Amino acid sequence: MWYAVGFKTEVTFGCGATAIISLILLSKQSRLFHQAKLSWENPILFVSCDTAPIRQEQEATIVSTFGLWDGERIHEWGRRGRRGVRLISTEIHKGKINLSFGNEGETTWAELMHGITNKEEALDVKEKFWRETGVKATIVGW
């Protein structure tokens, strides 16, 4: 009798632990999906793999109001209050765009091949960055 009661208790705790772990993982995946959705719905610059021959395995890179999605990872900015990650600077060169983002403790730089063909497009992207993020992009070499 005690064996049956003990076995049921262990099974109950095991099922409860599995349910809690599953809910935590589901919550993390839901958050990642939400961030990816924000990036897809609010793009500033869309870089396809045709313009970035360095990494052929990715489909696209999106620079958006809320972050950078490189096809496998989301680098978010503009959220989590004053101590959160912010877009710091943007430089638009003829063949690439340089982004720096971070907080007080850490800064990350990204360089993307953008595929912008003329100065008018570069000025449009510069205006989008200013309007959407508040960061003044610098145009270099046009």
Salt bridges, closest charged atoms under 4 A:
GLU57 OE2 - ARG55 NE 3.51
ASP70 OD2 - HIS75 NE2 3.61
GLU72 OE1 - ARG55 NH2 3.38
GLU76 OE2 - ARG31 NH2 3.74
GLU76 OE1 - ARG79 NE 3.51
GLU76 OE2 - ARG80 NH2 3.03
GLU91 OE1 - HIS93 NE2 3.18
GLU111 OE1 - LYS96 NZ 3.43
GLU127 OE2 - ARG131 NH1 4.00
GLU132 OE2 - ARG131 NE 3.96
